[in-house]
Amino acid sequence: MPPKSKKRQAERYKNEEGFVEDAAPSSKRSRVEIGKKAVDNEGNPYWEASRLRRVGVSKFAGKNLINIREYFEKDGNVLPGKKGISLSVEQFGAFLSVLPQLEQHLADTGVVVPRPNVSAAVEQEDEGGAKEEEKQEEGEDEEPKPKRSSKRGGK
């Protein structure tokens, strides 16, 4: 049997004060919360799809883009990789319109995709209290009114 690694023993010392007996082993990789909104270094919002895959929104040349991209770690930083796609708002709308057909095709082949609770996800995202104010104005029993676009007609 090989001797125990000194590296593992050294990890139990959290500081110079001494040995931490009940400490859980520290993980080198941080856990990500799938679907939770975060902000990148450039101030763009994104949502984790998996550990190194994100869905984000950014602006390029004055246009909003939806990015679905793989990332990689280098020197402790998470950087965008080559694999990914940026969709314009129109292309993203077309993608959303195809999703029911895609889901049906998957169901026909025996693949079940869990459905997210969209209204609960929107309420969780809004932690600033704006959702509570809307509920008070609308009344608790009424259906929420759809949000209106600030742009009307054109430019």
Secondary structure, 3 states (H helix, E strand, C coil): CCCCCHHHHHHCEEECCEECCCCCCCCCCCCCCCCCEEECCCCCEEEEEECCEEEEEEEECCEEEEEEEEEEEECCEEEEEEEEEEEEHHHHHHHHHHHHHHHHHHHHCCCCCCCCCHHHHHHHHCCCCHHHHHHHHHCCCCCCCCCCCCCCCCC
